[in-house]
Amino acid sequence: MPVSRNQSNDPLHGKTLEAIVTTLVEHFGWEELAERVNTNCFKTDPSIKSSLKFLRKTQWARDEVEALYISIV
């Protein structure tokens, strides 16, 4: 009997938060990303590292970032 494998239809499956933020920055740039997700981590001296630190602690912002990512993939 063959083994069936469940494939996830979740576009976030297997994506790290770093990969998601990097993709968004490449797609929109920091300035437009800050307009779409209103957080200081994207507005003031933005970096991937500082953004990840903030997003890991702030669920509402992470939810917005993930939703924006889903809308472009």
mmCIF file as Biopython writes it, N, C-alpha, C and O atoms, coordinates in Angstrom:
data_model
#
loop_
_atom_site.group_PDB
_atom_site.id
_atom_site.type_symbol
_atom_site.label_atom_id
_atom_site.label_alt_id
_atom_site.label_comp_id
_atom_site.label_asym_id
_atom_site.label_entity_id
_atom_site.label_seq_id
_atom_site.pdbx_PDB_ins_code
_atom_site.Cartn_x
_atom_site.Cartn_y
_atom_site.Cartn_z
_atom_site.occupancy
_atom_site.B_iso_or_equiv
_atom_site.auth_seq_id
_atom_site.auth_asym_id
_atom_site.pdbx_PDB_model_num
ATOM 1   N N  . MET A ? 1  ? 0.845  -1.181 0.000  1.0 0.0 1  A 1 
ATOM 2   C CA . MET A ? 1  ? 0.000  0.000  0.000  1.0 0.0 1  A 1 
ATOM 3   C C  . MET A ? 1  ? 0.891  1.245  0.000  1.0 0.0 1  A 1 
ATOM 4   O O  . MET A ? 1  ? 1.773  1.356  0.852  1.0 0.0 1  A 1 
ATOM 5   N N  . PRO A ? 2  ? 0.688  2.184  -0.927 1.0 0.0 2  A 1 
ATOM 6   C CA . PRO A ? 2  ? 1.516  3.392  -0.968 1.0 0.0 2  A 1 
ATOM 7   C C  . PRO A ? 2  ? 1.210  4.307  0.216  1.0 0.0 2  A 1 
ATOM 8   O O  . PRO A ? 2  ? 0.084  4.371  0.708  1.0 0.0 2  A 1 
ATOM 9   N N  . VAL A ? 3  ? 2.230  4.996  0.643  1.0 0.0 3  A 1 
ATOM 10  C CA . VAL A ? 3  ? 2.083  5.949  1.743  1.0 0.0 3  A 1 
ATOM 11  C C  . VAL A ? 3  ? 1.649  7.287  1.157  1.0 0.0 3  A 1 
ATOM 12  O O  . VAL A ? 3  ? 2.311  7.826  0.270  1.0 0.0 3  A 1 
ATOM 13  N N  . SER A ? 4  ? 0.540  7.819  1.654  1.0 0.0 4  A 1 
ATOM 14  C CA . SER A ? 4  ? 0.093  9.126  1.170  1.0 0.0 4  A 1 
ATOM 15  C C  . SER A ? 4  ? 0.700  10.207 2.053  1.0 0.0 4  A 1 
ATOM 16  O O  . SER A ? 4  ? 0.804  10.063 3.271  1.0 0.0 4  A 1 
ATOM 17  N N  . ARG A ? 5  ? 1.083  11.262 1.417  1.0 0.0 5  A 1 
ATOM 18  C CA . ARG A ? 5  ? 1.661  12.390 2.143  1.0 0.0 5  A 1 
ATOM 19  C C  . ARG A ? 5  ? 0.732  13.581 2.028  1.0 0.0 5  A 1 
ATOM 20  O O  . ARG A ? 5  ? 0.270  13.931 0.941  1.0 0.0 5  A 1 
ATOM 21  N N  . ASN A ? 6  ? 0.471  14.187 3.153  1.0 0.0 6  A 1 
ATOM 22  C CA . ASN A ? 6  ? -0.371 15.385 3.160  1.0 0.0 6  A 1 
ATOM 23  C C  . ASN A ? 6  ? 0.481  16.580 2.769  1.0 0.0 6  A 1 
ATOM 24  O O  . ASN A ? 6  ? 1.520  16.839 3.377  1.0 0.0 6  A 1 
ATOM 25  N N  . GLN A ? 7  ? 0.045  17.293 1.768  1.0 0.0 7  A 1 
ATOM 26  C CA . GLN A ? 7  ? 0.731  18.504 1.370  1.0 0.0 7  A 1 
ATOM 27  C C  . GLN A ? 7  ? -0.060 19.696 1.881  1.0 0.0 7  A 1 
ATOM 28  O O  . GLN A ? 7  ? -1.279 19.775 1.732  1.0 0.0 7  A 1 
ATOM 29  N N  . SER A ? 8  ? 0.660  20.603 2.478  1.0 0.0 8  A 1 
ATOM 30  C CA . SER A ? 8  ? 0.004  21.776 3.044  1.0 0.0 8  A 1 
ATOM 31  C C  . SER A ? 8  ? -0.265 22.806 1.956  1.0 0.0 8  A 1 
ATOM 32  O O  . SER A ? 8  ? 0.593  23.079 1.116  1.0 0.0 8  A 1 
ATOM 33  N N  . ASN A ? 9  ? -1.459 23.370 1.982  1.0 0.0 9  A 1 
ATOM 34  C CA . ASN A ? 9  ? -1.795 24.458 1.067  1.0 0.0 9  A 1 
ATOM 35  C C  . ASN A ? 9  ? -1.490 25.809 1.707  1.0 0.0 9  A 1 
ATOM 36  O O  . ASN A ? 9  ? -1.749 26.855 1.112  1.0 0.0 9  A 1 
ATOM 37  N N  . ASP A ? 10 ? -0.947 25.784 2.904  1.0 0.0 10 A 1 
ATOM 38  C CA . ASP A ? 10 ? -0.603 26.998 3.625  1.0 0.0 10 A 1 
ATOM 39  C C  . ASP A ? 10 ? 0.626  27.638 2.980  1.0 0.0 10 A 1 
ATOM 40  O O  . ASP A ? 10 ? 1.697  27.032 2.979  1.0 0.0 10 A 1 
ATOM 41  N N  . PRO A ? 11 ? 0.495  28.855 2.429  1.0 0.0 11 A 1 
ATOM 42  C CA . PRO A ? 11 ? 1.642  29.508 1.782  1.0 0.0 11 A 1 
ATOM 43  C C  . PRO A ? 11 ? 2.765  29.857 2.764  1.0 0.0 11 A 1 
ATOM 44  O O  . PRO A ? 11 ? 3.880  30.159 2.338  1.0 0.0 11 A 1 
ATOM 45  N N  . LEU A ? 12 ? 2.488  29.821 4.061  1.0 0.0 12 A 1 
ATOM 46  C CA . LEU A ? 12 ? 3.511  30.108 5.061  1.0 0.0 12 A 1 
ATOM 47  C C  . LEU A ? 12 ? 4.254  28.849 5.494  1.0 0.0 12 A 1 
ATOM 48  O O  . LEU A ? 12 ? 5.269  28.931 6.186  1.0 0.0 12 A 1 
ATOM 49  N N  . HIS A ? 13 ? 3.753  27.690 5.090  1.0 0.0 13 A 1 
ATOM 50  C CA . HIS A ? 13 ? 4.367  26.427 5.500  1.0 0.0 13 A 1 
ATOM 51  C C  . HIS A ? 13 ? 5.818  26.347 5.029  1.0 0.0 13 A 1 
ATOM 52  O O  . HIS A ? 13 ? 6.109  26.461 3.838  1.0 0.0 13 A 1 
ATOM 53  N N  . GLY A ? 14 ? 6.706  26.153 5.976  1.0 0.0 14 A 1 
ATOM 54  C CA . GLY A ? 14 ? 8.115  26.016 5.648  1.0 0.0 14 A 1 
ATOM 55  C C  . GLY A ? 14 ? 8.851  27.336 5.462  1.0 0.0 14 A 1 
ATOM 56  O O  . GLY A ? 14 ? 10.052 27.336 5.195  1.0 0.0 14 A 1 
ATOM 57  N N  . LYS A ? 15 ? 8.158  28.448 5.598  1.0 0.0 15 A 1 
ATOM 58  C CA . LYS A ? 15 ? 8.784  29.769 5.435  1.0 0.0 15 A 1 
ATOM 59  C C  . LYS A ? 15 ? 9.184  30.312 6.801  1.0 0.0 15 A 1 
ATOM 60  O O  . LYS A ? 15 ? 8.386  30.313 7.738  1.0 0.0 15 A 1 
ATOM 61  N N  . THR A ? 16 ? 10.403 30.765 6.903  1.0 0.0 16 A 1 
ATOM 62  C CA . THR A ? 16 ? 10.822 31.411 8.141  1.0 0.0 16 A 1 
ATOM 63  C C  . THR A ? 16 ? 10.357 32.860 8.130  1.0 0.0 16 A 1 
ATOM 64  O O  . THR A ? 16 ? 10.095 33.434 7.073  1.0 0.0 16 A 1 
ATOM 65  N N  . LEU A ? 17 ? 10.259 33.437 9.307  1.0 0.0 17 A 1 
ATOM 66  C CA . LEU A ? 17 ? 9.885  34.850 9.396  1.0 0.0 17 A 1 
ATOM 67  C C  . LEU A ? 17 ? 10.916 35.707 8.676  1.0 0.0 17 A 1 
ATOM 68  O O  . LEU A ? 17 ? 10.566 36.705 8.047  1.0 0.0 17 A 1 
ATOM 69  N N  . GLU A ? 18 ? 12.180 35.324 8.766  1.0 0.0 18 A 1 
ATOM 70  C CA . GLU A ? 18 ? 13.238 36.068 8.075  1.0 0.0 18 A 1 
ATOM 71  C C  . GLU A ? 18 ? 13.036 36.041 6.560  1.0 0.0 18 A 1 
ATOM 72  O O  . GLU A ? 18 ? 13.211 37.059 5.890  1.0 0.0 18 A 1 
ATOM 73  N N  . ALA A ? 19 ? 12.669 34.881 6.025  1.0 0.0 19 A 1 
ATOM 74  C CA . ALA A ? 19 ? 12.430 34.778 4.581  1.0 0.0 19 A 1 
ATOM 75  C C  . ALA A ? 19 ? 11.225 35.624 4.168  1.0 0.0 19 A 1 
ATOM 76  O O  . ALA A ? 19 ? 11.231 36.236 3.100  1.0 0.0 19 A 1 
ATOM 77  N N  . ILE A ? 20 ? 10.211 35.657 5.001  1.0 0.0 20 A 1 
ATOM 78  C CA . ILE A ? 20 ? 9.011  36.442 4.707  1.0 0.0 20 A 1 
ATOM 79  C C  . ILE A ? 20 ? 9.341  37.938 4.685  1.0 0.0 20 A 1 
ATOM 80  O O  . ILE A ? 20 ? 8.969  38.649 3.751  1.0 0.0 20 A 1 
ATOM 81  N N  . VAL A ? 21 ? 10.040 38.405 5.718  1.0 0.0 21 A 1 
ATOM 82  C CA . VAL A ? 21 ? 10.394 39.830 5.787  1.0 0.0 21 A 1 
ATOM 83  C C  . VAL A ? 21 ? 11.322 40.204 4.634  1.0 0.0 21 A 1 
ATOM 84  O O  . VAL A ? 21 ? 11.154 41.258 4.020  1.0 0.0 21 A 1 
ATOM 85  N N  . THR A ? 22 ? 12.291 39.355 4.339  1.0 0.0 22 A 1 
ATOM 86  C CA . THR A ? 22 ? 13.223 39.625 3.243  1.0 0.0 22 A 1 
ATOM 87  C C  . THR A ? 22 ? 12.483 39.731 1.914  1.0 0.0 22 A 1 
ATOM 88  O O  . THR A ? 22 ? 12.772 40.621 1.114  1.0 0.0 22 A 1 
ATOM 89  N N  . THR A ? 23 ? 11.541 38.840 1.676  1.0 0.0 23 A 1 
ATOM 90  C CA . THR A ? 23 ? 10.744 38.881 0.447  1.0 0.0 23 A 1 
ATOM 91  C C  . THR A ? 23 ? 9.946  40.176 0.360  1.0 0.0 23 A 1 
ATOM 92  O O  . THR A ? 23 ? 9.881  40.797 -0.701 1.0 0.0 23 A 1 
ATOM 93  N N  . LEU A ? 24 ? 9.342  40.581 1.463  1.0 0.0 24 A 1 
ATOM 94  C CA . LEU A ? 24 ? 8.549  41.815 1.470  1.0 0.0 24 A 1 
ATOM 95  C C  . LEU A ? 24 ? 9.420  43.047 1.225  1.0 0.0 24 A 1 
ATOM 96  O O  . LEU A ? 24 ? 9.018  43.962 0.506  1.0 0.0 24 A 1 
ATOM 97  N N  . VAL A ? 25 ? 10.596 43.066 1.815  1.0 0.0 25 A 1 
ATOM 98  C CA . VAL A ? 25 ? 11.499 44.206 1.610  1.0 0.0 25 A 1 
ATOM 99  C C  . VAL A ? 25 ? 11.948 44.253 0.155  1.0 0.0 25 A 1 
ATOM 100 O O  . VAL A ? 25 ? 12.020 45.333 -0.433 1.0 0.0 25 A 1 
ATOM 101 N N  . GLU A ? 26 ? 12.251 43.105 -0.431 1.0 0.0 26 A 1 
ATOM 102 C CA . GLU A ? 26 ? 12.652 43.069 -1.833 1.0 0.0 26 A 1 
ATOM 103 C C  . GLU A ? 26 ? 11.508 43.498 -2.748 1.0 0.0 26 A 1 
ATOM 104 O O  . GLU A ? 26 ? 11.733 44.149 -3.768 1.0 0.0 26 A 1 
ATOM 105 N N  . HIS A ? 27 ? 10.292 43.133 -2.382 1.0 0.0 27 A 1 
ATOM 106 C CA . HIS A ? 27 ? 9.126  43.438 -3.212 1.0 0.0 27 A 1 
ATOM 107 C C  . HIS A ? 27 ? 8.686  44.903 -3.081 1.0 0.0 27 A 1 
ATOM 108 O O  . HIS A ? 27 ? 8.422  45.569 -4.082 1.0 0.0 27 A 1 
ATOM 109 N N  . PHE A ? 28 ? 8.611  45.396 -1.836 1.0 0.0 28 A 1 
ATOM 110 C CA . PHE A ? 28 ? 8.068  46.729 -1.595 1.0 0.0 28 A 1 
ATOM 111 C C  . PHE A ? 28 ? 9.129  47.783 -1.275 1.0 0.0 28 A 1 
ATOM 112 O O  . PHE A ? 28 ? 8.951  48.954 -1.610 1.0 0.0 28 A 1 
ATOM 113 N N  . GLY A ? 29 ? 10.211 47.391 -0.644 1.0 0.0 29 A 1 
ATOM 114 C CA . GLY A ? 29 ? 11.157 48.353 -0.088 1.0 0.0 29 A 1 
ATOM 115 C C  . GLY A ? 29 ? 10.687 48.744 1.305  1.0 0.0 29 A 1 
ATOM 116 O O  . GLY A ? 29 ? 9.515  48.583 1.642  1.0 0.0 29 A 1 
ATOM 117 N N  . TRP A ? 30 ? 11.618 49.262 2.116  1.0 0.0 30 A 1 
ATOM 118 C CA . TRP A ? 30 ? 11.279 49.605 3.504  1.0 0.0 30 A 1 
ATOM 119 C C  . TRP A ? 30 ? 10.198 50.670 3.607  1.0 0.0 30 A 1 
ATOM 120 O O  . TRP A ? 30 ? 9.303  50.570 4.447  1.0 0.0 30 A 1 
ATOM 121 N N  . GLU A ? 31 ? 10.275 51.689 2.755  1.0 0.0 31 A 1 
ATOM 122 C CA . GLU A ? 31 ? 9.332  52.811 2.864  1.0 0.0 31 A 1 
ATOM 123 C C  . GLU A ? 31 ? 7.891  52.369 2.615  1.0 0.0 31 A 1 
ATOM 124 O O  . GLU A ? 31 ? 6.997  52.687 3.399  1.0 0.0 31 A 1 
ATOM 125 N N  . GLU A ? 32 ? 7.671  51.643 1.536  1.0 0.0 32 A 1 
ATOM 126 C CA . GLU A ? 32 ? 6.309  51.192 1.248  1.0 0.0 32 A 1 
ATOM 127 C C  . GLU A ? 32 ? 5.846  50.139 2.251  1.0 0.0 32 A 1 
ATOM 128 O O  . GLU A ? 32 ? 4.670  50.095 2.613  1.0 0.0 32 A 1 
ATOM 129 N N  . LEU A ? 33 ? 6.770  49.291 2.697  1.0 0.0 33 A 1 
ATOM 130 C CA . LEU A ? 33 ? 6.417  48.299 3.715  1.0 0.0 33 A 1 
ATOM 131 C C  . LEU A ? 33 ? 5.953  48.995 4.989  1.0 0.0 33 A 1 
ATOM 132 O O  . LEU A ? 33 ? 5.005  48.544 5.632  1.0 0.0 33 A 1 
ATOM 133 N N  . ALA A ? 34 ? 6.616  50.094 5.358  1.0 0.0 34 A 1 
ATOM 134 C CA . ALA A ? 34 ? 6.219  50.861 6.544  1.0 0.0 34 A 1 
ATOM 135 C C  . ALA A ? 34 ? 4.839  51.490 6.370  1.0 0.0 34 A 1 
ATOM 136 O O  . ALA A ? 34 ? 4.103  51.644 7.344  1.0 0.0 34 A 1 
ATOM 137 N N  . GLU A ? 35 ? 4.484  51.854 5.139  1.0 0.0 35 A 1 
ATOM 138 C CA . GLU A ? 35 ? 3.156  52.402 4.884  1.0 0.0 35 A 1 
ATOM 139 C C  . GLU A ? 35 ? 2.085  51.318 4.998  1.0 0.0 35 A 1 
ATOM 140 O O  . GLU A ? 35 ? 0.976  51.576 5.467  1.0 0.0 35 A 1 
ATOM 141 N N  . ARG A ? 36 ? 2.420  50.122 4.571  1.0 0.0 36 A 1 
ATOM 142 C CA . ARG A ? 36 ? 1.449  49.021 4.579  1.0 0.0 36 A 1 
ATOM 143 C C  . ARG A ? 36 ? 1.289  48.390 5.955  1.0 0.0 36 A 1 
ATOM 144 O O  . ARG A ? 36 ? 0.191  47.977 6.328  1.0 0.0 36 A 1 
ATOM 145 N N  . VAL A ? 37 ? 2.391  48.313 6.719  1.0 0.0 37 A 1 
ATOM 146 C CA . VAL A ? 37 ? 2.361  47.801 8.084  1.0 0.0 37 A 1 
ATOM 147 C C  . VAL A ? 37 ? 2.970  48.893 8.951  1.0 0.0 37 A 1 
ATOM 148 O O  . VAL A ? 37 ? 4.188  49.068 8.991  1.0 0.0 37 A 1 
ATOM 149 N N  . ASN A ? 38 ? 2.113  49.617 9.637  1.0 0.0 38 A 1 
ATOM 150 C CA . ASN A ? 38 ? 2.514  50.816 10.364 1.0 0.0 38 A 1 
ATOM 151 C C  . ASN A ? 38 ? 3.236  50.470 11.669 1.0 0.0 38 A 1 
ATOM 152 O O  . ASN A ? 38 ? 2.628  50.429 12.739 1.0 0.0 38 A 1 
ATOM 153 N N  . THR A ? 39 ? 4.547  50.222 11.557 1.0 0.0 39 A 1 
ATOM 154 C CA . THR A ? 39 ? 5.364  49.950 12.737 1.0 0.0 39 A 1 
ATOM 155 C C  . THR A ? 39 ? 6.677  50.714 12.622 1.0 0.0 39 A 1 
ATOM 156 O O  . THR A ? 39 ? 7.196  50.926 11.526 1.0 0.0 39 A 1 
ATOM 157 N N  . ASN A ? 40 ? 7.196  51.119 13.757 1.0 0.0 40 A 1 
ATOM 158 C CA . ASN A ? 40 ? 8.461  51.846 13.764 1.0 0.0 40 A 1 
ATOM 159 C C  . ASN A ? 40 ? 9.630  50.986 13.296 1.0 0.0 40 A 1 
ATOM 160 O O  . ASN A ? 40 ? 10.621 51.517 12.795 1.0 0.0 40 A 1 
ATOM 161 N N  . CYS A ? 41 ? 9.530  49.673 13.450 1.0 0.0 41 A 1 
ATOM 162 C CA . CYS A ? 41 ? 10.651 48.824 13.038 1.0 0.0 41 A 1 
ATOM 163 C C  . CYS A ? 41 ? 10.876 48.895 11.529 1.0 0.0 41 A 1 
ATOM 164 O O  . CYS A ? 41 ? 11.967 48.571 11.059 1.0 0.0 41 A 1 
ATOM 165 N N  . PHE A ? 42 ? 9.871  49.310 10.766 1.0 0.0 42 A 1 
ATOM 166 C CA . PHE A ? 42 ? 10.022 49.483 9.323  1.0 0.0 42 A 1 
ATOM 167 C C  . PHE A ? 42 ? 10.281 50.948 8.954  1.0 0.0 42 A 1 
ATOM 168 O O  . PHE A ? 42 ? 10.688 51.240 7.830  1.0 0.0 42 A 1 
ATOM 169 N N  . LYS A ? 43 ? 10.048 51.866 9.891  1.0 0.0 43 A 1 
ATOM 170 C CA . LYS A ? 43 ? 10.165 53.294 9.605  1.0 0.0 43 A 1 
ATOM 171 C C  . LYS A ? 43 ? 11.508 53.882 10.030 1.0 0.0 43 A 1 
ATOM 172 O O  . LYS A ? 43 ? 12.138 54.615 9.268  1.0 0.0 43 A 1 
ATOM 173 N N  . THR A ? 44 ? 11.938 53.562 11.235 1.0 0.0 44 A 1 
ATOM 174 C CA . THR A ? 44 ? 13.110 54.188 11.827 1.0 0.0 44 A 1 
ATOM 175 C C  . THR A ? 44 ? 14.301 53.248 11.796 1.0 0.0 44 A 1 
ATOM 176 O O  . THR A ? 44 ? 14.322 52.242 12.504 1.0 0.0 44 A 1 
ATOM 177 N N  . ASP A ? 45 ? 15.294 53.574 10.977 1.0 0.0 45 A 1 
ATOM 178 C CA . ASP A ? 45 ? 16.519 52.778 10.860 1.0 0.0 45 A 1 
ATOM 179 C C  . ASP A ? 45 ? 16.203 51.291 10.702 1.0 0.0 45 A 1 
ATOM 180 O O  . ASP A ? 45 ? 16.640 50.480 11.518 1.0 0.0 45 A 1 
ATOM 181 N N  . PRO A ? 46 ? 15.454 50.925 9.669  1.0 0.0 46 A 1 
ATOM 182 C CA . PRO A ? 46 ? 14.995 49.545 9.529  1.0 0.0 46 A 1 
ATOM 183 C C  . PRO A ? 46 ? 16.128 48.573 9.182  1.0 0.0 46 A 1 
ATOM 184 O O  . PRO A ? 46 ? 17.068 48.910 8.463  1.0 0.0 46 A 1 
ATOM 185 N N  . SER A ? 47 ? 16.005 47.378 9.709  1.0 0.0 47 A 1 
ATOM 186 C CA . SER A ? 47 ? 16.901 46.281 9.354  1.0 0.0 47 A 1 
ATOM 187 C C  . SER A ? 47 ? 16.136 44.984 9.531  1.0 0.0 47 A 1 
ATOM 188 O O  . SER A ? 47 ? 15.136 44.928 10.247 1.0 0.0 47 A 1 
ATOM 189 N N  . ILE A ? 48 ? 16.613 43.954 8.876  1.0 0.0 48 A 1 
ATOM 190 C CA . ILE A ? 48 ? 15.969 42.645 9.011  1.0 0.0 48 A 1 
ATOM 191 C C  . ILE A ? 48 ? 16.035 42.202 10.467 1.0 0.0 48 A 1 
ATOM 192 O O  . ILE A ? 48 ? 15.038 41.752 11.033 1.0 0.0 48 A 1 
ATOM 193 N N  . LYS A ? 49 ? 17.214 42.331 11.069 1.0 0.0 49 A 1 
ATOM 194 C CA . LYS A ? 49 ? 17.415 41.866 12.446 1.0 0.0 49 A 1 
ATOM 195 C C  . LYS A ? 49 ? 16.476 42.555 13.432 1.0 0.0 49 A 1 
ATOM 196 O O  . LYS A ? 49 ? 15.839 41.886 14.245 1.0 0.0 49 A 1 
ATOM 197 N N  . SER A ? 50 ? 16.383 43.882 13.370 1.0 0.0 50 A 1 
ATOM 198 C CA . SER A ? 50 ? 15.520 44.596 14.311 1.0 0.0 50 A 1 
ATOM 199 C C  . SER A ? 50 ? 14.044 44.296 14.042 1.0 0.0 50 A 1 
ATOM 200 O O  . SER A ? 50 ? 13.242 44.217 14.973 1.0 0.0 50 A 1 
ATOM 201 N N  . SER A ? 51 ? 13.694 44.132 12.784 1.0 0.0 51 A 1 
ATOM 202 C CA . SER A ? 51 ? 12.309 43.801 12.438 1.0 0.0 51 A 1 
ATOM 203 C C  . SER A ? 51 ? 11.921 42.432 12.979 1.0 0.0 51 A 1 
ATOM 204 O O  . SER A ? 51 ? 10.828 42.260 13.518 1.0 0.0 51 A 1 
ATOM 205 N N  . LEU A ? 52 ? 12.815 41.461 12.836 1.0 0.0 52 A 1 
ATOM 206 C CA . LEU A ? 52 ? 12.534 40.109 13.340 1.0 0.0 52 A 1 
ATOM 207 C C  . LEU A ? 52 ? 12.346 40.125 14.853 1.0 0.0 52 A 1 
ATOM 208 O O  . LEU A ? 52 ? 11.445 39.471 15.378 1.0 0.0 52 A 1 
ATOM 209 N N  . LYS A ? 53 ? 13.193 40.867 15.545 1.0 0.0 53 A 1 
ATOM 210 C CA . LYS A ? 53 ? 13.086 40.950 17.002 1.0 0.0 53 A 1 
ATOM 211 C C  . LYS A ? 53 ? 11.718 41.507 17.402 1.0 0.0 53 A 1 
ATOM 212 O O  . LYS A ? 53 ? 11.065 40.977 18.301 1.0 0.0 53 A 1 
ATOM 213 N N  . PHE A ? 54 ? 11.293 42.570 16.736 1.0 0.0 54 A 1 
ATOM 214 C CA . PHE A ? 54 ? 9.996  43.178 17.037 1.0 0.0 54 A 1 
ATOM 215 C C  . PHE A ? 54 ? 8.840  42.241 16.675 1.0 0.0 54 A 1 
ATOM 216 O O  . PHE A ? 54 ? 7.921  42.052 17.471 1.0 0.0 54 A 1 
ATOM 217 N N  . LEU A ? 55 ? 8.888  41.659 15.487 1.0 0.0 55 A 1 
ATOM 218 C CA . LEU A ? 55 ? 7.779  40.823 15.021 1.0 0.0 55 A 1 
ATOM 219 C C  . LEU A ? 55 ? 7.614  39.549 15.844 1.0 0.0 55 A 1 
ATOM 220 O O  . LEU A ? 55 ? 6.503  39.036 15.979 1.0 0.0 55 A 1 
ATOM 221 N N  . ARG A ? 56 ? 8.698  39.043 16.385 1.0 0.0 56 A 1 
ATOM 222 C CA . ARG A ? 56 ? 8.605  37.842 17.221 1.0 0.0 56 A 1 
ATOM 223 C C  . ARG A ? 56 ? 7.921  38.132 18.552 1.0 0.0 56 A 1 
ATOM 224 O O  . ARG A ? 56 ? 7.383  37.224 19.186 1.0 0.0 56 A 1 
ATOM 225 N N  . LYS A ? 57 ? 7.938  39.394 18.978 1.0 0.0 57 A 1 
ATOM 226 C CA . LYS A ? 57 ? 7.328  39.786 20.250 1.0 0.0 57 A 1 
ATOM 227 C C  . LYS A ? 57 ? 5.938  40.386 20.086 1.0 0.0 57 A 1 
ATOM 228 O O  . LYS A ? 57 ? 5.203  40.513 21.066 1.0 0.0 57 A 1 
ATOM 229 N N  . THR A ? 58 ? 5.567  40.754 18.866 1.0 0.0 58 A 1 
ATOM 230 C CA . THR A ? 58 ? 4.336  41.519 18.650 1.0 0.0 58 A 1 
ATOM 231 C C  . THR A ? 58 ? 3.445  40.785 17.644 1.0 0.0 58 A 1 
ATOM 232 O O  . THR A ? 58 ? 3.620  40.911 16.432 1.0 0.0 58 A 1 
ATOM 233 N N  . GLN A ? 59 ? 2.496  40.025 18.166 1.0 0.0 59 A 1 
ATOM 234 C CA . GLN A ? 59 ? 1.691  39.139 17.326 1.0 0.0 59 A 1 
ATOM 235 C C  . GLN A ? 59 ? 0.858  39.887 16.287 1.0 0.0 59 A 1 
ATOM 236 O O  . GLN A ? 59 ? 0.754  39.439 15.145 1.0 0.0 59 A 1 
ATOM 237 N N  . TRP A ? 60 ? 0.261  41.025 16.666 1.0 0.0 60 A 1 
ATOM 238 C CA . TRP A ? 60 ? -0.590 41.729 15.691 1.0 0.0 60 A 1 
ATOM 239 C C  . TRP A ? 60 ? 0.224  42.172 14.482 1.0 0.0 60 A 1 
ATOM 240 O O  . TRP A ? 60 ? -0.258 42.108 13.351 1.0 0.0 60 A 1 
ATOM 241 N N  . ALA A ? 61 ? 1.459  42.624 14.716 1.0 0.0 61 A 1 
ATOM 242 C CA . ALA A ? 61 ? 2.302  43.073 13.606 1.0 0.0 61 A 1 
ATOM 243 C C  . ALA A ? 61 ? 2.728  41.873 12.755 1.0 0.0 61 A 1 
ATOM 244 O O  . ALA A ? 61 ? 2.760  41.950 11.527 1.0 0.0 61 A 1 
ATOM 245 N N  . ARG A ? 62 ? 3.052  40.773 13.419 1.0 0.0 62 A 1 
ATOM 246 C CA . ARG A ? 62 ? 3.427  39.562 12.681 1.0 0.0 62 A 1 
ATOM 247 C C  . ARG A ? 62 ? 2.262  39.084 11.817 1.0 0.0 62 A 1 
ATOM 248 O O  . ARG A ? 62 ? 2.462  38.668 10.676 1.0 0.0 62 A 1 
ATOM 249 N N  . ASP A ? 63 ? 1.051  39.143 12.359 1.0 0.0 63 A 1 
ATOM 250 C CA . ASP A ? 63 ? -0.136 38.744 11.591 1.0 0.0 63 A 1 
ATOM 251 C C  . ASP A ? 63 ? -0.290 39.617 10.345 1.0 0.0 63 A 1 
ATOM 252 O O  . ASP A ? 63 ? -0.608 39.106 9.271  1.0 0.0 63 A 1 
ATOM 253 N N  . GLU A ? 64 ? -0.070 40.916 10.476 1.0 0.0 64 A 1 
ATOM 254 C CA . GLU A ? 64 ? -0.178 41.822 9.332  1.0 0.0 64 A 1 
ATOM 255 C C  . GLU A ? 64 ? 0.899  41.533 8.289  1.0 0.0 64 A 1 
ATOM 256 O O  . GLU A ? 64 ? 0.625  41.551 7.089  1.0 0.0 64 A 1 
ATOM 257 N N  . VAL A ? 65 ? 2.115  41.270 8.743  1.0 0.0 65 A 1 
ATOM 258 C CA . VAL A ? 65 ? 3.219  40.961 7.841  1.0 0.0 65 A 1 
ATOM 259 C C  . VAL A ? 65 ? 2.937  39.657 7.092  1.0 0.0 65 A 1 
ATOM 260 O O  . VAL A ? 65 ? 3.148  39.576 5.882  1.0 0.0 65 A 1 
ATOM 261 N N  . GLU A ? 66 ? 2.463  38.647 7.805  1.0 0.0 66 A 1 
ATOM 262 C CA . GLU A ? 66 ? 2.154  37.371 7.166  1.0 0.0 66 A 1 
ATOM 263 C C  . GLU A ? 66 ? 1.017  37.515 6.160  1.0 0.0 66 A 1 
ATOM 264 O O  . GLU A ? 66 ? 1.068  36.919 5.084  1.0 0.0 66 A 1 
ATOM 265 N N  . ALA A ? 67 ? -0.003 38.295 6.495  1.0 0.0 67 A 1 
ATOM 266 C CA . ALA A ? 67 ? -1.121 38.514 5.574  1.0 0.0 67 A 1 
ATOM 267 C C  . ALA A ? 67 ? -0.653 39.247 4.321  1.0 0.0 67 A 1 
ATOM 268 O O  . ALA A ? 67 ? -1.095 38.931 3.216  1.0 0.0 67 A 1 
ATOM 269 N N  . LEU A ? 68 ? 0.229  40.214 4.483  1.0 0.0 68 A 1 
ATOM 270 C CA . LEU A ? 68 ? 0.768  40.942 3.333  1.0 0.0 68 A 1 
ATOM 271 C C  . LEU A ? 68 ? 1.585  39.996 2.454  1.0 0.0 68 A 1 
ATOM 272 O O  . LEU A ? 68 ? 1.495  40.051 1.228  1.0 0.0 68 A 1 
ATOM 273 N N  . TYR A ? 69 ? 2.367  39.144 3.071  1.0 0.0 69 A 1 
ATOM 274 C CA . TYR A ? 69 ? 3.161  38.163 2.325  1.0 0.0 69 A 1 
ATOM 275 C C  . TYR A ? 69 ? 2.243  37.242 1.502  1.0 0.0 69 A 1 
ATOM 276 O O  . TYR A ? 69 ? 2.490  36.993 0.323  1.0 0.0 69 A 1 
ATOM 277 N N  . ILE A ? 70 ? 1.200  36.755 2.138  1.0 0.0 70 A 1 
ATOM 278 C CA . ILE A ? 70 ? 0.252  35.859 1.461  1.0 0.0 70 A 1 
ATOM 279 C C  . ILE A ? 70 ? -0.379 36.566 0.265  1.0 0.0 70 A 1 
ATOM 280 O O  . ILE A ? 70 ? -0.646 35.933 -0.756 1.0 0.0 70 A 1 
ATOM 281 N N  . SER A ? 71 ? -0.619 37.869 0.383  1.0 0.0 71 A 1 
ATOM 282 C CA . SER A ? 71 ? -1.269 38.600 -0.705 1.0 0.0 71 A 1 
ATOM 283 C C  . SER A ? 71 ? -0.374 38.760 -1.936 1.0 0.0 71 A 1 
ATOM 284 O O  . SER A ? 71 ? -0.878 39.037 -3.024 1.0 0.0 71 A 1 
ATOM 285 N N  . ILE A ? 72 ? 0.949  38.591 -1.786 1.0 0.0 72 A 1 
ATOM 286 C CA . ILE A ? 72 ? 1.833  38.771 -2.937 1.0 0.0 72 A 1 
ATOM 287 C C  . ILE A ? 72 ? 2.351  37.456 -3.516 1.0 0.0 72 A 1 
ATOM 288 O O  . ILE A ? 72 ? 2.940  37.446 -4.597 1.0 0.0 72 A 1 
ATOM 289 N N  . VAL A ? 73 ? 2.137  36.347 -2.804 1.0 0.0 73 A 1 
ATOM 290 C CA . VAL A ? 73 ? 2.614  35.058 -3.347 1.0 0.0 73 A 1 
ATOM 291 C C  . VAL A ? 73 ? 1.545  34.332 -4.094 1.0 0.0 73 A 1 
ATOM 292 O O  . VAL A ? 73 ? 1.784  33.240 -4.609 1.0 0.0 73 A 1 
#
